[in-house]
């Protein structure tokens, strides 16, 4: 597939339409712990898929400066804040990342108190494991003593972003700490890939699943952490080494199609679009920032081609695995159903937005 800016921009428009049109069709019934209905699909709901989705749209707005995207974002937050915020946990923190970036860009007073209060509550109220990592407590389940890859993207990036923008250095320091402790227990020293989770209760990595979307949260998350906050050189250098080891393991595992499989090192697991988009985004961004060589860019552009082939005429991203709990055996990951989601749309938006930097540069050079 020949990549060009016009094709990518047209698909980005479709992706935004696709994410705003997502509706829960009742296929999944996942009530929250307080008995309220959980909605991890519909756009107009405050949860982690929508939070990642908003972050993708906000990044696209930053790239394009489009007023319609800004209005869409601000309208979403106005409606949700007026309706009242849910209980604090890892996943309900995810929408705060996008709001923090929005506030950093606009300095709009409407968002400041909400951000300040939520950040303080994360620090003081969120459950902690040994060594101070955030426990992966979510709306429908308490996961005591557990570390998950997802936590870094849903919580630590918000603390880094808002801490940097507001001058609250303690928030940036906490974000760095979370990345370091999670790396200690989730990064596999044998391969460089990341395991999905770790529990201090028994001290093990569950199924030792090298799960693709979990790894995508890391590839994308480390690069976004560098982008969102100023880190001590030692922390930055350490995380760059972790990222490089991960990418060196990821590149040989990319399929002929340009995709990565939902279990990265299992050829019998299915090719999965959200992980491919997240990894592709990270690879291209890393190359642009000077962290990787030409092989990173080549793999990233192959991922872009796969993502483009998996966007339908309505702007829906196909072959996205549904929200994935912690698996206790590898078959669990292979059995996760396919379902369009906000994070599938958003990771694709991030991937294609970053691709514009590379496609446009190559077009100019030509």
C-alpha positions in Angstrom: 0.0 0.0 0.0 1.4 3.4 -1.0 1.1 5.7 2.0 0.3 9.4 1.4 -0.9 12.2 3.6 -4.3 12.6 1.9 -5.2 8.9 2.5 -4.1 9.2 6.1 -6.1 12.4 6.7 -9.2 10.9 5.2 -9.0 7.9 7.5 -8.4 10.1 10.5 -11.7 11.9 9.8 -13.4 8.5 9.6 -11.8 7.4 12.8 -13.2 10.4 14.7 -16.6 9.7 13.3 -16.3 6.1 14.2 -15.3 6.7 17.9 -18.1 9.2 18.5 -20.6 6.8 17.1 -19.7 3.8 19.3 -22.7 2.4 21.2 -23.1 -0.4 23.7 -25.3 -3.0 22.1 -25.7 -5.0 25.3 -23.3 -7.8 24.2 -21.2 -7.3 27.3 -22.8 -7.0 30.8 -20.2 -5.8 33.3 -21.8 -4.1 36.3 -19.6 -2.0 38.5 -18.9 -2.9 42.1 -21.4 -0.3 43.3 -24.2 -2.0 41.2 -24.3 0.6 38.5 -24.0 -0.4 34.9 -20.5 -0.4 33.4 -20.2 0.9 29.8 -16.8 0.3 28.2 -18.0 0.9 24.6 -20.3 3.9 24.2 -18.4 7.2 23.6 -20.5 9.2 26.1 -19.3 7.3 29.2 -16.5 8.1 31.7 -14.3 5.0 31.6 -10.8 4.0 30.4 -11.6 3.2 26.8 -13.3 6.6 26.4 -10.4 8.2 28.2 -7.8 6.8 25.8 -10.2 7.7 23.0 -10.3 11.4 24.1 -6.5 11.5 24.4 -6.2 10.3 20.8 -8.6 13.0 19.6 -6.8 15.7 21.6 -3.5 14.7 20.1 -5.1 15.0 16.7 -6.4 18.4 17.6 -2.9 19.4 18.7 -1.6 18.3 15.3 -4.3 19.9 13.1 -5.6 22.8 15.2 -9.1 22.0 14.1 -11.8 23.9 16.0 -14.4 21.2 15.5 -12.2 18.7 17.4 -11.7 21.2 20.2 -15.4 21.7 20.4 -16.0 18.0 20.5 -13.5 17.5 23.3 -14.7 20.4 25.4 -18.4 19.3 24.9 -17.6 15.8 26.1 -15.9 17.0 29.3 -18.6 19.6 30.0 -21.4 16.9 29.8 -19.5 14.4 31.9 -18.5 16.8 34.7 -22.1 18.1 34.8 -23.3 14.6 35.3 -20.9 14.0 38.1 -17.7 12.0 38.3 -17.5 8.3 39.1 -15.5 6.8 42.0 -11.8 7.1 41.8 -9.8 4.1 40.5 -7.2 3.3 37.9 -9.5 3.1 35.0 -11.7 6.2 35.9 -8.5 8.2 36.0 -7.8 7.6 32.3 -10.0 10.5 31.0 -8.0 12.9 33.2 -5.0 12.5 30.9 -6.7 14.1 28.0 -8.2 16.8 30.2 -4.8 17.7 31.5 -3.4 18.1 28.0 -6.4 20.2 27.1 -5.9 22.4 30.1 -2.1 22.7 29.4 -2.9 24.0 25.9 -5.8 26.4 26.8 -5.3 27.3 30.6 -9.1 27.2 30.7 -10.2 27.7 34.4 -13.1 25.3 34.0 -10.9 22.3 34.3 -8.3 23.3 36.9 -10.1 22.4 40.1 -11.2 19.0 38.8 -7.6 18.2 37.7 -6.0 19.4 40.9 -8.4 17.6 43.2 -8.3 14.3 41.3 -4.5 14.3 41.2 -4.3 14.8 44.9 -6.8 12.0 45.5 -4.7 9.7 43.3 -1.7 10.3 45.5 -3.5 9.9 48.8 -6.3 7.5 48.2 -5.3 5.0 45.4 -4.4 1.6 46.8 -0.7 0.7 46.9 1.3 -2.5 46.7 4.6 -3.2 48.3 7.2 -0.7 47.1 4.5 1.9 46.5 3.1 0.9 43.1 -0.6 1.6 42.4 -2.8 -1.5 42.8 -4.8 -2.1 39.6 -8.2 -1.5 41.2 -10.9 -0.8 38.6 -14.7 -0.1 38.5 -15.8 -3.7 38.5 -13.0 -5.5 40.3 -10.5 -5.0 43.1 -7.1 -6.5 42.2 -5.3 -6.3 45.5 -1.5 -6.6 45.4 -1.4 -6.6 41.6 0.5 -4.6 39.0 -0.7 -4.3 35.4 0.9 -2.7 32.4 -2.3 -0.7 31.9 -1.9 1.3 35.1 1.0 3.3 33.6 -1.1 4.6 30.7 -4.2 5.2 32.7 -2.7 6.9 35.8 1.0 7.6 35.6 0.8 9.6 32.3 -1.9 11.8 33.8 0.2 12.5 36.9 3.2 13.3 34.6 1.2 15.6 32.3 -0.7 17.5 34.9 2.3 17.7 37.3 4.4 19.2 34.5 1.8 21.7 33.4 0.8 22.8 36.9 4.3 22.9 38.4 3.5 20.1 40.9 6.8 18.3 40.7 5.6 15.7 43.2 3.2 14.4 40.6 5.9 14.0 38.0 8.1 12.3 40.6 5.3 9.9 41.4 4.8 9.1 37.7 8.5 8.3 37.3 8.3 6.1 40.4 5.4 4.1 39.0 7.2 3.5 35.7 10.3 2.3 37.6 8.5 -0.1 40.0 6.3 -1.5 37.2 9.4 -2.0 35.0 11.1 -3.9 37.9 8.3 -6.5 38.0 6.7 -6.5 34.5 9.7 -6.3 32.2 10.9 -9.7 31.2 14.7 -9.8 31.5 14.9 -12.9 29.2 13.2 -11.3 26.2 12.8 -7.6 26.8 9.1 -7.8 26.4 6.6 -7.0 29.2 4.4 -9.4 31.0 0.8 -8.4 31.5 0.8 -8.5 35.3 2.5 -9.3 38.5 1.1 -10.2 41.9 2.8 -9.9 45.3 0.4 -12.5 46.5 2.5 -15.5 45.6 5.0 -13.3 43.7 4.5 -14.4 40.1 3.6 -13.0 36.7 0.3 -15.0 36.4 0.3 -16.8 33.0 3.6 -15.0 32.0 1.6 -13.6 29.1 3.6 -11.3 26.8 0.3 -9.7 25.8 0.5 -7.3 22.8 -1.7 -4.5 24.0 0.0 -4.4 27.3 3.3 -4.1 25.5 1.7 -1.3 23.3 0.8 0.6 26.5 4.5 0.5 27.3 5.9 1.4 23.9 3.6 4.3 23.5 3.6 5.2 27.2 7.3 5.6 27.6 7.5 7.9 24.6 4.5 9.9 25.8 6.0 10.2 29.3 9.1 11.7 27.7 6.9 14.1 25.8 4.7 15.1 28.7 7.2 15.7 31.5 10.8 16.6 32.3 12.4 13.6 34.0 15.7 13.2 35.8 18.3 12.1 33.3 18.9 8.9 35.1 15.3 7.9 35.0 15.0 8.9 31.3 18.1 6.9 30.4 16.9 3.9 32.3 13.5 3.9 30.6 15.1 4.4 27.2 17.1 1.3 27.8 14.0 -0.6 28.8 12.2 0.7 25.6 15.1 -0.3 23.4 15.2 -3.8 24.8 11.5 -4.1 24.2 11.7 -2.9 20.6 14.6 -5.2 19.8 12.3 -8.1 20.9 9.2 -6.7 19.1 10.7 -6.2 15.6 11.3 -9.9 14.8 7.8 -10.7 16.0 6.0 -8.5 13.5 3.9 -10.6 11.1 4.1 -10.4 7.3 0.9 -8.3 7.4 2.6 -5.6 9.5 0.6 -6.7 12.6 1.6 -8.0 16.0 -0.4 -11.0 17.5 -2.4 -10.7 20.7 0.2 -13.0 22.3 3.3 -11.6 20.8 5.3 -14.8 20.8 2.5 -17.3 20.0 1.9 -17.8 16.2 -1.5 -19.4 16.9 -2.9 -16.2 18.5 -4.8 -13.7 16.3 -3.4 -10.5 14.8 -4.7 -7.5 16.8 -5.1 -4.0 15.6 -5.1 -1.9 18.7 -1.7 -3.3 19.8 -0.3 -2.9 16.3 -1.4 0.7 16.3 0.0 1.5 19.7 3.3 -0.2 18.9 3.5 1.5 15.5 2.8 4.9 17.1 5.6 4.4 19.6 8.1 3.2 16.9 7.5 6.1 14.6 7.5 8.6 17.4 10.8 7.2 18.8 12.4 7.4 15.4 11.3 11.0 14.9 12.8 11.9 18.3 16.1 10.2 17.5 15.8 7.1 19.7 15.7 4.4 17.1 17.2 3.5 13.8 15.7 3.0 10.3 14.3 -0.4 11.2 12.0 1.2 13.8 10.6 3.5 11.2 10.1 0.7 8.7 8.3 -1.5 11.2 6.1 1.5 12.2 5.1 2.3 8.7 4.2 -1.4 8.1 2.0 -1.2 11.2 0.3 1.9 9.7 -0.5 0.0 6.5 -2.1 -2.8 8.6 -4.2 -0.3 10.6 -5.4 1.4 7.4 -6.5 -2.0 6.0 -8.5 -2.5 9.2 -10.6 0.6 9.1 -14.1 0.1 7.5 -16.1 2.6 5.5 -17.8 3.8 8.7 -14.5 4.6 10.4 -14.7 1.6 12.7 -11.4 -0.1 13.6 -11.7 -3.9 13.1 -9.9 -6.8 14.8 -9.6 -5.1 18.1 -9.6 -7.3 21.2 -12.1 -6.4 23.9 -11.0 -5.3 27.4 -8.8 -8.0 28.8 -8.6 -9.0 32.4 -5.6 -10.7 33.9 -5.3 -14.2 32.4 -4.2 -17.2 34.4 -3.5 -19.2 31.3 -2.5 -18.3 27.8 -5.6 -19.6 26.2 -7.5 -16.9 28.0 -5.9 -14.3 25.7 -6.6 -16.2 22.6 -10.3 -16.3 23.5 -10.8 -12.6 24.1 -13.6 -11.6 21.7 -13.2 -8.9 18.9 -15.1 -5.7 19.6 -14.8 -2.1 18.3 -13.8 0.1 21.2 -12.7 3.6 22.0 -9.1 2.6 22.6 -9.0 0.8 19.3 -10.0 4.0 17.6 -7.7 6.2 19.7 -4.6 4.1 19.3 -5.2 4.1 15.5 -5.7 7.9 15.6 -2.3 8.2 17.4 -0.7 5.9 15.0 -2.0 7.7 11.9 -1.3 11.1 13.3 2.3 10.3 14.0 2.6 8.7 10.5 1.7 12.1 9.0 5.1 13.4 10.3 6.9 10.7 8.4 4.8 10.6 5.2 4.8 14.4 4.8 8.5 14.5 5.4 9.1 11.9 2.7 6.8 13.6 0.3 8.6 16.9 0.7 12.0 15.1 0.2 10.7 13.5 -3.0 
